[in-house]
Amino acid sequence: MTAPTPIRGYTASKDQLLARLRRAQGQVRGIEKMIDEDRYCIDVLTQISAIQAALDKVALGLLDGHARHCMHEGAAEGRADEMATEMMAAVGRLMKRG
């Protein structure tokens, strides 16, 4: 007997998140092609910025689901502080760039 799939904070928006990730994958392939074709540096950087923005939207969607679902469940189990610390650490990692 297989264990049931757990419900995650992003379960309701899973299809939307996957669609965003697929678009980002397409953009990455586009950048590969741009570099292969020796396209102008600034045009490539513009596309990289667009990918970062797309991934940020995925991250925000995940954080929203975590705050509304996972943290709510954690609080009900008496783990509110632990869940908040975990989420803030994740936010800190997301904010660190370059």
VMD Tcl script that builds the backbone (N, CA, C; Angstrom):
set m [mol new atoms 294]
animate dup $m
set s [atomselect $m all]
$s set {name element resname resid chain x y z} {
  {N N MET 1 A 0.838 -1.184 0.000}
  {CA C MET 1 A 0.000 0.000 0.000}
  {C C MET 1 A 0.885 1.249 0.000}
  {N N THR 2 A 0.593 2.191 -0.882}
  {CA C THR 2 A 1.374 3.405 -1.020}
  {C C THR 2 A 0.818 4.487 -0.093}
  {N N ALA 3 A 1.723 5.196 0.551}
  {CA C ALA 3 A 1.299 6.294 1.424}
  {C C ALA 3 A 0.687 7.403 0.578}
  {N N PRO 4 A -0.335 8.092 1.082}
  {CA C PRO 4 A -0.946 9.170 0.313}
  {C C PRO 4 A 0.043 10.328 0.104}
  {N N THR 5 A -0.109 10.994 -1.017}
  {CA C THR 5 A 0.739 12.149 -1.308}
  {C C THR 5 A 0.399 13.260 -0.323}
  {N N PRO 6 A 1.402 13.815 0.349}
  {CA C PRO 6 A 1.108 14.875 1.316}
  {C C PRO 6 A 0.597 16.144 0.619}
  {N N ILE 7 A -0.247 16.860 1.316}
  {CA C ILE 7 A -0.721 18.143 0.797}
  {C C ILE 7 A 0.283 19.196 1.227}
  {N N ARG 8 A 0.820 19.892 0.256}
  {CA C ARG 8 A 1.796 20.956 0.511}
  {C C ARG 8 A 1.120 22.304 0.381}
  {N N GLY 9 A 1.787 23.327 0.827}
  {CA C GLY 9 A 1.239 24.669 0.731}
  {C C GLY 9 A 1.014 25.119 -0.696}
  {N N TYR 10 A 1.720 24.545 -1.636}
  {CA C TYR 10 A 1.598 24.941 -3.037}
  {C C TYR 10 A 0.716 24.003 -3.844}
  {N N THR 11 A 0.127 22.999 -3.222}
  {CA C THR 11 A -0.655 22.005 -3.950}
  {C C THR 11 A -1.728 22.643 -4.823}
  {N N ALA 12 A -2.436 23.632 -4.308}
  {CA C ALA 12 A -3.527 24.260 -5.068}
  {C C ALA 12 A -3.015 25.009 -6.300}
  {N N SER 13 A -1.792 25.521 -6.235}
  {CA C SER 13 A -1.250 26.295 -7.357}
  {C C SER 13 A -0.144 25.539 -8.098}
  {N N LYS 14 A -0.083 24.246 -7.892}
  {CA C LYS 14 A 0.992 23.435 -8.477}
  {C C LYS 14 A 1.058 23.576 -9.994}
  {N N ASP 15 A -0.078 23.505 -10.678}
  {CA C ASP 15 A -0.075 23.614 -12.138}
  {C C ASP 15 A 0.472 24.960 -12.596}
  {N N GLN 16 A 0.096 26.021 -11.903}
  {CA C GLN 16 A 0.573 27.363 -12.247}
  {C C GLN 16 A 2.090 27.459 -12.022}
  {N N LEU 17 A 2.569 26.924 -10.915}
  {CA C LEU 17 A 4.003 26.956 -10.634}
  {C C LEU 17 A 4.783 26.158 -11.676}
  {N N LEU 18 A 4.264 24.992 -12.030}
  {CA C LEU 18 A 4.939 24.180 -13.043}
  {C C LEU 18 A 4.968 24.889 -14.395}
  {N N ALA 19 A 3.897 25.591 -14.740}
  {CA C ALA 19 A 3.868 26.340 -16.003}
  {C C ALA 19 A 4.921 27.443 -15.994}
  {N N ARG 20 A 5.047 28.134 -14.878}
  {CA C ARG 20 A 6.076 29.178 -14.774}
  {C C ARG 20 A 7.474 28.584 -14.919}
  {N N LEU 21 A 7.692 27.437 -14.303}
  {CA C LEU 21 A 9.002 26.796 -14.402}
  {C C LEU 21 A 9.290 26.339 -15.829}
  {N N ARG 22 A 8.293 25.849 -16.510}
  {CA C ARG 22 A 8.496 25.441 -17.906}
  {C C ARG 22 A 8.850 26.642 -18.773}
  {N N ARG 23 A 8.190 27.778 -18.513}
  {CA C ARG 23 A 8.534 28.996 -19.270}
  {C C ARG 23 A 9.974 29.405 -18.985}
  {N N ALA 24 A 10.385 29.318 -17.723}
  {CA C ALA 24 A 11.762 29.671 -17.374}
  {C C ALA 24 A 12.746 28.731 -18.063}
  {N N GLN 25 A 12.412 27.448 -18.142}
  {CA C GLN 25 A 13.277 26.500 -18.853}
  {C C GLN 25 A 13.409 26.901 -20.319}
  {N N GLY 26 A 12.315 27.301 -20.916}
  {CA C GLY 26 A 12.353 27.764 -22.304}
  {C C GLY 26 A 13.217 28.994 -22.459}
  {N N GLN 27 A 13.136 29.902 -21.487}
  {CA C GLN 27 A 13.965 31.107 -21.537}
  {C C GLN 27 A 15.442 30.754 -21.422}
  {N N VAL 28 A 15.778 29.792 -20.586}
  {CA C VAL 28 A 17.173 29.369 -20.446}
  {C C VAL 28 A 17.673 28.795 -21.767}
  {N N ARG 29 A 16.843 27.970 -22.401}
  {CA C ARG 29 A 17.234 27.433 -23.712}
  {C C ARG 29 A 17.419 28.567 -24.720}
  {N N GLY 30 A 16.580 29.589 -24.616}
  {CA C GLY 30 A 16.717 30.755 -25.493}
  {C C GLY 30 A 18.036 31.470 -25.279}
  {N N ILE 31 A 18.455 31.571 -24.029}
  {CA C ILE 31 A 19.736 32.209 -23.729}
  {C C ILE 31 A 20.882 31.371 -24.279}
  {N N GLU 32 A 20.787 30.070 -24.143}
  {CA C GLU 32 A 21.816 29.201 -24.725}
  {C C GLU 32 A 21.954 29.473 -26.220}
  {N N LYS 33 A 20.826 29.589 -26.899}
  {CA C LYS 33 A 20.836 29.859 -28.335}
  {C C LYS 33 A 21.426 31.236 -28.625}
  {N N MET 34 A 21.059 32.231 -27.797}
  {CA C MET 34 A 21.586 33.585 -27.987}
  {C C MET 34 A 23.105 33.597 -27.880}
  {N N ILE 35 A 23.626 32.889 -26.892}
  {CA C ILE 35 A 25.078 32.840 -26.711}
  {C C ILE 35 A 25.723 32.081 -27.862}
  {N N ASP 36 A 25.102 30.984 -28.272}
  {CA C ASP 36 A 25.614 30.217 -29.405}
  {C C ASP 36 A 25.678 31.084 -30.659}
  {N N GLU 37 A 24.720 31.985 -30.814}
  {CA C GLU 37 A 24.650 32.862 -31.987}
  {C C GLU 37 A 25.417 34.165 -31.802}
  {N N ASP 38 A 26.169 34.277 -30.699}
  {CA C ASP 38 A 26.974 35.479 -30.406}
  {C C ASP 38 A 26.129 36.754 -30.373}
  {N N ARG 39 A 24.991 36.704 -29.716}
  {CA C ARG 39 A 24.112 37.868 -29.619}
  {C C ARG 39 A 24.716 38.913 -28.688}
  {N N TYR 40 A 24.217 40.105 -28.784}
  {CA C TYR 40 A 24.705 41.255 -28.017}
  {C C TYR 40 A 24.568 40.990 -26.513}
  {N N CYS 41 A 25.623 41.316 -25.775}
  {CA C CYS 41 A 25.713 41.018 -24.339}
  {C C CYS 41 A 24.509 41.543 -23.557}
  {N N ILE 42 A 24.130 42.782 -23.814}
  {CA C ILE 42 A 23.038 43.396 -23.057}
  {C C ILE 42 A 21.724 42.668 -23.319}
  {N N ASP 43 A 21.518 42.184 -24.531}
  {CA C ASP 43 A 20.302 41.417 -24.828}
  {C C ASP 43 A 20.268 40.119 -24.024}
  {N N VAL 44 A 21.413 39.471 -23.891}
  {CA C VAL 44 A 21.496 38.241 -23.101}
  {C C VAL 44 A 21.226 38.556 -21.631}
  {N N LEU 45 A 21.837 39.617 -21.127}
  {CA C LEU 45 A 21.624 40.001 -19.725}
  {C C LEU 45 A 20.165 40.350 -19.451}
  {N N THR 46 A 19.503 40.975 -20.416}
  {CA C THR 46 A 18.082 41.297 -20.270}
  {C C THR 46 A 17.268 40.017 -20.110}
  {N N GLN 47 A 17.592 39.011 -20.882}
  {CA C GLN 47 A 16.885 37.732 -20.776}
  {C C GLN 47 A 17.170 37.034 -19.451}
  {N N ILE 48 A 18.393 37.146 -18.966}
  {CA C ILE 48 A 18.736 36.572 -17.657}
  {C C ILE 48 A 17.908 37.250 -16.568}
  {N N SER 49 A 17.759 38.558 -16.669}
  {CA C SER 49 A 16.940 39.293 -15.705}
  {C C SER 49 A 15.491 38.808 -15.735}
  {N N ALA 50 A 14.977 38.529 -16.922}
  {CA C ALA 50 A 13.603 38.033 -17.053}
  {C C ALA 50 A 13.454 36.663 -16.390}
  {N N ILE 51 A 14.464 35.817 -16.528}
  {CA C ILE 51 A 14.426 34.492 -15.898}
  {C C ILE 51 A 14.440 34.631 -14.382}
  {N N GLN 52 A 15.286 35.524 -13.889}
  {CA C GLN 52 A 15.339 35.734 -12.449}
  {C C GLN 52 A 13.988 36.210 -11.919}
  {N N ALA 53 A 13.339 37.092 -12.653}
  {CA C ALA 53 A 12.020 37.572 -12.240}
  {C C ALA 53 A 11.001 36.437 -12.237}
  {N N ALA 54 A 11.067 35.577 -13.247}
  {CA C ALA 54 A 10.142 34.441 -13.312}
  {C C ALA 54 A 10.361 33.492 -12.138}
  {N N LEU 55 A 11.605 33.225 -11.810}
  {CA C LEU 55 A 11.905 32.348 -10.679}
  {C C LEU 55 A 11.508 32.996 -9.361}
  {N N ASP 56 A 11.649 34.318 -9.263}
  {CA C ASP 56 A 11.199 35.023 -8.064}
  {C C ASP 56 A 9.691 34.855 -7.870}
  {N N LYS 57 A 8.937 34.871 -8.962}
  {CA C LYS 57 A 7.488 34.672 -8.855}
  {C C LYS 57 A 7.166 33.263 -8.374}
  {N N VAL 58 A 7.924 32.289 -8.838}
  {CA C VAL 58 A 7.733 30.921 -8.351}
  {C C VAL 58 A 8.037 30.873 -6.858}
  {N N ALA 59 A 9.143 31.487 -6.454}
  {CA C ALA 59 A 9.527 31.494 -5.043}
  {C C ALA 59 A 8.459 32.181 -4.189}
  {N N LEU 60 A 7.934 33.303 -4.659}
  {CA C LEU 60 A 6.889 33.988 -3.899}
  {C C LEU 60 A 5.634 33.140 -3.783}
  {N N GLY 61 A 5.296 32.424 -4.835}
  {CA C GLY 61 A 4.155 31.522 -4.774}
  {C C GLY 61 A 4.358 30.419 -3.741}
  {N N LEU 62 A 5.568 29.876 -3.703}
  {CA C LEU 62 A 5.880 28.850 -2.715}
  {C C LEU 62 A 5.844 29.411 -1.298}
  {N N LEU 63 A 6.403 30.601 -1.117}
  {CA C LEU 63 A 6.371 31.230 0.201}
  {C C LEU 63 A 4.942 31.526 0.655}
  {N N ASP 64 A 4.116 31.977 -0.271}
  {CA C ASP 64 A 2.727 32.255 0.055}
  {C C ASP 64 A 2.024 30.980 0.522}
  {N N GLY 65 A 2.205 29.908 -0.222}
  {CA C GLY 65 A 1.597 28.637 0.165}
  {C C GLY 65 A 2.119 28.143 1.499}
  {N N HIS 66 A 3.414 28.332 1.716}
  {CA C HIS 66 A 4.015 27.904 2.984}
  {C C HIS 66 A 3.424 28.693 4.152}
  {N N ALA 67 A 3.307 30.002 3.967}
  {CA C ALA 67 A 2.775 30.845 5.042}
  {C C ALA 67 A 1.312 30.535 5.336}
  {N N ARG 68 A 0.536 30.286 4.300}
  {CA C ARG 68 A -0.904 30.066 4.483}
  {C C ARG 68 A -1.259 28.637 4.892}
  {N N HIS 69 A -0.431 27.681 4.524}
  {CA C HIS 69 A -0.777 26.284 4.804}
  {C C HIS 69 A 0.180 25.657 5.826}
  {N N CYS 70 A 1.428 25.561 5.454}
  {CA C CYS 70 A 2.392 24.844 6.290}
  {C C CYS 70 A 2.569 25.498 7.659}
  {N N MET 71 A 2.705 26.812 7.660}
  {CA C MET 71 A 2.894 27.497 8.941}
  {C C MET 71 A 1.629 27.414 9.784}
  {N N HIS 72 A 0.484 27.455 9.147}
  {CA C HIS 72 A -0.785 27.325 9.873}
  {C C HIS 72 A -0.846 25.957 10.558}
  {N N GLU 73 A -0.492 24.909 9.813}
  {CA C GLU 73 A -0.467 23.570 10.401}
  {C C GLU 73 A 0.580 23.469 11.508}
  {N N GLY 74 A 1.755 24.060 11.259}
  {CA C GLY 74 A 2.809 24.035 12.277}
  {C C GLY 74 A 2.385 24.726 13.555}
  {N N ALA 75 A 1.683 25.834 13.415}
  {CA C ALA 75 A 1.201 26.557 14.597}
  {C C ALA 75 A 0.203 25.704 15.367}
  {N N ALA 76 A -0.666 25.003 14.635}
  {CA C ALA 76 A -1.650 24.135 15.286}
  {C C ALA 76 A -0.967 22.998 16.047}
  {N N GLU 77 A 0.236 22.627 15.600}
  {CA C GLU 77 A 1.001 21.564 16.261}
  {C C GLU 77 A 1.950 22.117 17.319}
  {N N GLY 78 A 1.902 23.426 17.558}
  {CA C GLY 78 A 2.776 24.044 18.555}
  {C C GLY 78 A 4.183 24.318 18.058}
  {N N ARG 79 A 4.362 24.412 16.748}
  {CA C ARG 79 A 5.696 24.628 16.173}
  {C C ARG 79 A 5.793 25.962 15.443}
  {N N ALA 80 A 5.034 26.950 15.857}
  {CA C ALA 80 A 4.984 28.237 15.154}
  {C C ALA 80 A 6.361 28.893 15.059}
  {N N ASP 81 A 7.090 28.946 16.168}
  {CA C ASP 81 A 8.408 29.598 16.157}
  {C C ASP 81 A 9.378 28.866 15.239}
  {N N GLU 82 A 9.366 27.545 15.298}
  {CA C GLU 82 A 10.236 26.743 14.444}
  {C C GLU 82 A 9.931 26.994 12.965}
  {N N MET 83 A 8.650 27.029 12.633}
  {CA C MET 83 A 8.239 27.243 11.246}
  {C C MET 83 A 8.605 28.652 10.776}
  {N N ALA 84 A 8.424 29.642 11.630}
  {CA C ALA 84 A 8.767 31.022 11.266}
  {C C ALA 84 A 10.269 31.152 11.047}
  {N N THR 85 A 11.065 30.539 11.912}
  {CA C THR 85 A 12.525 30.579 11.766}
  {C C THR 85 A 12.948 29.918 10.457}
  {N N GLU 86 A 12.344 28.784 10.162}
  {CA C GLU 86 A 12.651 28.071 8.929}
  {C C GLU 86 A 12.306 28.913 7.700}
  {N N MET 87 A 11.136 29.553 7.721}
  {CA C MET 87 A 10.726 30.366 6.584}
  {C C MET 87 A 11.635 31.589 6.417}
  {N N MET 88 A 11.981 32.230 7.513}
  {CA C MET 88 A 12.839 33.407 7.407}
  {C C MET 88 A 14.233 33.035 6.908}
  {N N ALA 89 A 14.717 31.850 7.259}
  {CA C ALA 89 A 16.007 31.386 6.734}
  {C C ALA 89 A 15.908 31.189 5.222}
  {N N ALA 90 A 14.781 30.635 4.778}
  {CA C ALA 90 A 14.570 30.452 3.324}
  {C C ALA 90 A 14.509 31.795 2.618}
  {N N VAL 91 A 13.826 32.768 3.206}
  {CA C VAL 91 A 13.750 34.111 2.622}
  {C C VAL 91 A 15.154 34.714 2.557}
  {N N GLY 92 A 15.916 34.541 3.597}
  {CA C GLY 92 A 17.286 35.046 3.600}
  {C C GLY 92 A 18.125 34.443 2.485}
  {N N ARG 93 A 17.973 33.151 2.251}
  {CA C ARG 93 A 18.714 32.511 1.154}
  {C C ARG 93 A 18.271 33.057 -0.196}
  {N N LEU 94 A 16.961 33.292 -0.331}
  {CA C LEU 94 A 16.461 33.834 -1.597}
  {C C LEU 94 A 16.991 35.240 -1.860}
  {N N MET 95 A 17.182 36.007 -0.809}
  {CA C MET 95 A 17.610 37.395 -0.986}
  {C C MET 95 A 19.102 37.517 -1.260}
  {N N LYS 96 A 19.881 36.526 -0.947}
  {CA C LYS 96 A 21.318 36.559 -1.199}
  {C C LYS 96 A 21.564 36.279 -2.669}
  {N N ARG 97 A 22.156 37.216 -3.318}
  {CA C ARG 97 A 22.512 37.045 -4.737}
  {C C ARG 97 A 23.848 37.720 -4.982}
  {N N GLY 98 A 24.622 37.069 -5.848}
  {CA C GLY 98 A 25.881 37.625 -6.328}
  {C C GLY 98 A 26.675 38.204 -5.255}
}
mol reanalyze $m
mol bondsrecalc $m
mol representation Tube
mol addrep $m
